[in-house]
Amino acid sequence: TINDLYDGLSDKTDQDLIDKTAELKKFVTEAREGARAEHENNLDKNELKKKVLEAEQKALDSIMPEAFAMVKETCRRMVGQSFRVSGQNAEWNMIPYDVQLLGAIVLHNGKVSEMKTGEGKTLVATMPIYLNALTGRGVHVITVNDYLAQRDAEWMGEVYRRLGLTVGFILNSMDNVKRREMYACDITYGTNNEF
């Protein structure tokens, strides 16, 4: 299904993909708020929260194939383009393989996906990160050090920005004003200690 949807995206403009991101965000928000409105008068606070999160998860599950296809299409469009990553020029040369799509599905389902060095863990993570950023509540991606936080925010951030999302990273050296700015992004990379 993901690849079928991906095949249908090649004739869309970059703006079409950004607009689709906004549409998907609205869909998730409406599912969450619809559940809140439906249950707020007859459930206690904890049960209401559970129902709202269930509705949100159901919405995310339903749009997962389309969201993953959008990430894959964005990656395809970036092939051969160069940009700065951690102060160095980097050329994009990645389009998710089917096995990487499976890894992304596993991650979205809250399970562990083991991959060896060089098999594309960072790329695999872009798909569930993008999908969960559609909740509008921010996604925090934990890395092992400041270098990787900045590198991955700059490197994979190209994908998210092209889909209309904001990306930031937290470094140990940042002041509170800069940190607030980074936390306000749709997706924020950082270390466990900084979060």
JOMO-V527728 format. One record per pair of residues at least 12 apart in sequence whose C-alpha atoms are under 8 Angstrom apart, sorted by the first residue. I is the first residue (numbers start at 1). J is the second residue. If there is no record, write none. Layout:
# JOMO-V527728
[[I/J] [I/J]]
This chain:
# JOMO-V527728
[[1/65] [2/65] [2/66] [2/68] [2/69] [3/69] [5/65] [5/66] [5/69] [6/66] [6/69] [6/70] [6/72] [6/73] [9/70] [9/73] [10/73] [14/162] [14/163] [17/70] [17/163] [17/164] [18/162] [18/163] [18/164] [19/164] [21/134] [21/163] [21/164] [22/164] [24/63] [24/134] [25/134] [25/135] [25/136] [27/59] [28/56] [28/59] [28/60] [28/134] [28/135] [29/56] [29/135] [29/136] [31/55] [31/56] [31/59] [32/52] [32/53] [32/55] [32/56] [33/52] [35/51] [35/52] [35/55] [36/48] [36/49] [36/51] [36/52] [39/51] [56/135] [60/131] [60/132] [64/131] [67/127] [67/130] [67/131] [68/101] [68/127] [68/128] [68/131] [71/126] [71/127] [71/130] [71/159] [71/163] [72/95] [72/96] [73/95] [74/159] [74/162] [74/163] [75/94] [75/95] [75/96] [75/159] [76/94] [76/95] [78/92] [78/93] [79/91] [79/92] [79/93] [79/94] [79/95] [80/92] [80/93] [84/154] [84/155] [85/151] [85/154] [85/155] [86/147] [86/150] [86/151] [86/154] [94/123] [96/123] [96/124] [100/120] [100/123] [100/124] [101/124] [103/124] [104/124] [104/125] [104/127] [104/128] [105/128] [107/125] [107/128] [108/128] [122/152] [122/156] [123/156] [126/156] [126/159] [129/187] [130/160] [133/186] [133/187] [136/186] [137/186] [138/183] [138/184] [138/185] [138/186] [138/187] [138/188] [139/186] [139/187] [139/188] [140/187] [140/188] [140/189] [140/190] [141/187] [141/188] [141/189] [141/190] [142/189] [142/190] [142/191] [142/192] [143/189] [143/190] [143/191] [143/192] [144/191] [144/192] [145/190] [145/191] [146/170] [146/171] [146/172] [146/190] [146/191] [149/169] [149/170] [149/171] [149/189] [149/190] [149/191] [150/169] [150/170] [150/171] [150/189] [150/190] [152/189] [153/167] [153/168] [153/169] [153/188] [153/189] [165/185] [165/186] [165/187] [166/185] [166/186] [166/187] [167/182] [167/185] [167/186] [167/187] [167/188] [167/189] [168/182] [168/183] [168/185] [168/187] [168/188] [168/189] [169/182] [169/188] [169/189] [169/190] [170/182] [170/188] [170/189] [170/190] [170/191] [170/194] [170/195] [171/190] [171/191] [171/194] [172/194]]
